[in-house]
């Protein structure tokens, strides 16, 4: 009887340990997802490098370097809180908005139906703007958080419509400069500032708008649509690649293959 009791006790401890490990994995996975596309992911890489150096110096016996690394670790926590305060705040806001019931009851078919409507609106709007040489930059958010870019613009938080999307880019209006970011079937913000690509492989005839589209696609899994005001060409940037001269039909097909059903970072299907 006593042996059975201890066997059951050990089994309970094992189950608790497994649950504990699972919760830690979920926490780390969630944190990395929230940090993707922000400066925070570079912070994680830096911490890993420092920890590897600390172990290596201790093994080799470099006392002075080990002391310096120890000081970096000791004061690094305070420095991280000061330097990365915006990322920490955004992470806490995400945690506060976490809704387990919404995740459990989410209907993928309904979401895809709404996305199909948005794709149709975007295709119609870009076609209109391309014909009239109205420059535009439209961002479709996927998994990577874009809060730091949303905060650089003006909050809209309006239901998506082709008319509203077009009006936001009409020249000489207050919000026509910058990008429009779309997420959760809504126009979240307008006049947003995107990071420019430093790639030297981009053709010289592409301006700031296209460099911004490529720049965002290099560090996030967002899909960015650019309409040239010089040529009226419609382009799409994803995974650091720019696909140009898309018709309304080709744009629709591209978004249906890469945004409607797929959310893979840096991946796209250009058939």
C-alpha positions, -999 to +999 in steps of 0.1 A: +000+000+000+028+024+009+046+016-023+014+024-043+010+057-025+045+068-033+041+056-069+010+077-073+028+107-056+056+104-081+032+103-110+014+134-098+048+152-095+057+141-131+024+155-144+029+188-126+064+190-139+052+184-175+024+210-171+050+235-157+073+229-187+044+233-211+034+266-195+069+279-198+070+269-235+037+287-241+050+318-223+082+319-243+064+312-276+039+340-269+066+365-259+086+358-291+055+362-312+048+396-296+084+407-301+086+397-338+090+428-359+102+450-330+135+459-315+128+434-287+138+404-309+173+420-313+174+422-275+167+385-272+196+377-296+219+400-276+210+383-243+217+349-258+251+360-271+260+374-237+250+342-219+270+321-244+301+343-238+296+341-201+297+303-202+326+302-226+347+327-205+340+307-173+351+274-190+383+289-204+391+308-172+391+344-184+385+361-150+385+397-162+361+391-191+339+370-168+338+399-143+328+423-171+301+400-184+288+397-148+285+434-145+267+436-178+242+411-166+238+429-132+231+463-147+216+450-179+182+445-164+178+481-155+191+492-189+166+469-206+137+484-187+147+519-196+156+514-233+128+490-242+100+506-222+078+510-253+081+473-261+074+463-225+043+485-224+030+470-257+036+435-245+016+442-213-012+457-234-013+426-255-016+404-224-044+427-211-063+422-244-059+384-243-093+367-247-093+330-244-129+326-253-124+345-285-095+321-294-115+290-286-146+301-305-129+317-335-145+306-367-119+303-395-145+302-423-161+335-412-127+351-410-118+339-445-152+352-457-144+386-443-109+386-457-123+378-492-145+409-490-115+430-480-094+416-508-121+426-533-122+461-518-085+465-519-083+453-556-111+477-566-095+506-547-060+500-561-073+497-596-091+530-592-059+547-578-036+531-605-057+545-633-056+580-618-019+578-608-027+581-571+002+569-550-007+544-522+009+522-496-013+495-480-002+471-453-020+438-445-009+426-411-004+389-404+012+374-373+039+399-367+028+428-345+030+462-362+022+484-331+053+505-334+044+515-370+007+520-361+017+543-333+037+564-359+005+572-377-030+584-370-056+561-355-085+553-377-100+520-364-128+521-390-146+494-409-129+486-442-144+500-474-129+507-509-142+543-508-126+551-474-093+534-485-092+555-517-100+587-499-072+583-475-047+585-504-062+614-523-034+640-529-031+671-507-053+656-479-039+654-443-035+616-443-023+608-479+014+605-470+026+573-454+010+539-452-024+526-443-024+495-420-052+469-421-057+443-394-087+424-381-108+434-411-104+471-402-084+501-413-064+505-381-042+536-389-032+559-417-001+581-425+021+555-408+059+556-412+075+523-424+112+514-423+131+518-456+150+489-471+188+492-473+191+466-501+212+477-530+194+452-553+164+475-556+162+492-590+170+529-590+136+538-606+118+527-574+113+555-549+107+558-512+072+542-513+085+509-528+116+509-505+093+512-475+071+484-488+102+461-492+117+473-459+087+463-439+085+429-456+121+422-447+115+423-410+078+412-407+054+388-424+031+416-435+021+420-471+025+455-485+008+468-516+023+499-534+007+519-561+031+541-581+020+577-587+044+580-616+035+549-636+003+537-620+018+502-616+006+480-587+033+461-568+033+438-538+062+433-513+064+402-491+094+383-476+118+410-489+107+404-525+089+430-547+064+417-573+055+444-599+030+452-626+000+434-611-034+437-626-065+437-605-070+400-612-034+391-604-035+411-572-067+394-561-052+359-569-020+368-550-038+380-519-061+349-519-031+326-520-008+345-496-031+364-472-064+346-472-052+312-462-015+316-453+003+334-425+039+322-429+066+346-421+086+355-453+068+330-474+047+336-505+033+318-535+039+336-567+022+314-592 
